[in-house]
């Protein structure tokens, strides 16, 4: 069955939208993951100073653990208390 020019153009647009939406979603998730990895691994700290580098890493990891524990506690106390 032969498509009309309008149908062909509509199909091209739909294909392009599908490809762009997958790329945007994937790339934004990848950027967030890479940014988080860089933050926790202390890429912004002075790499020549081992104490600053490891102190920053340890502090950020402990902060992340604290936030996870706090959110878990609040969810169990106020949301799932039923």
N, C-alpha and C positions, 0 to 999 in steps of 0.2 A: 504494500500500500504506500503510495507516494504522499509525502507530507507537503503541505502548503508552505510558502516562504515564511508566513507568520508562525506556523508551528515549528519550523526549523529554528527560527530565531528565538522563540520561546524556550526550546529545548537547550540551545546554547547558553542562554541566560541562566536557566536552572542549573545546568552543569557547572557554570562558572561560580554561581552562588554556593553550591555544595562544596566545591573545592576551596573557595575562599574561607568559608565558615570553619572547615576542618583545620585549615592552616592557622587561622587566628586563634582558635581555641587551644590548639596544640602549642603554638608558640608562646602564648601567654602563660600557660601552665609551666612550660619549660623555663621561661624567664623567672617566674616566681620560685621555682625549685632551685635554679642556679643562684638567685639572689639570697635565698635562705641558706644555701650551702656556703656561700661566700661570707655571709654574716656570722654563722656559727664557727667557721674555720678561721675567723679573725683576719681576713685578707686586708682589712683596712688598718690593722695594727702594724707597728714597726717590725718588719720581718728580721731585722738585725738584732733586735733585743728579745732574747728568748723568754725572759720573765714577762714582758708585756704581752708577747704573742700567746704564751700558754695561760697567763692570767686572764686574758680576754676570752680565750676559748673556754676555760673552766667556768668563768662567770656567766657567759652566755648559755652554756649547756645547763648549769644549775638554774638559771632563770627560766629556761624552757621547761625544765622538769617541774619547777614551782608553779608555773602557769598551768601546766597540764593537771597537776594535783589539785590546784585551786578550782579549776573548771569542773573537774570530776567531783570534788566535794560539793560544790554549789549545785550541780545537777542532781546529785543523789539526795541532797538535803531539801531542795526547794521544788524541783521539777518531778522527780521520780518518787517523791514521798506520798504514796497513796495507797 
